């Protein structure tokens, strides 16, 4: 079973984000230069990888990678499929 962090990093890299820019503290907007449309597209890939629903209001609250990890960890006990 891969950790949430490793799986998320793979999703981010598959989305085209440089692995050297990926850290828990990376800000999607300022550090990774993503805009809202990019974040919505990334959220779709995260949903597909983790088989989880992410409400739009949650996506809007995710400013850093750590926010996404926290959200996924909260969901992990009930809805995330682990490979």
Secondary structure, DSSP 8 states (H G I E B T S, - for coil): ---HHHHHHHHHHHTT--GGG--TT-BTTTTS---HHHHHHHHHHHHHHHT----HHHHHH--BHHHHHHHHHHHHTTT----
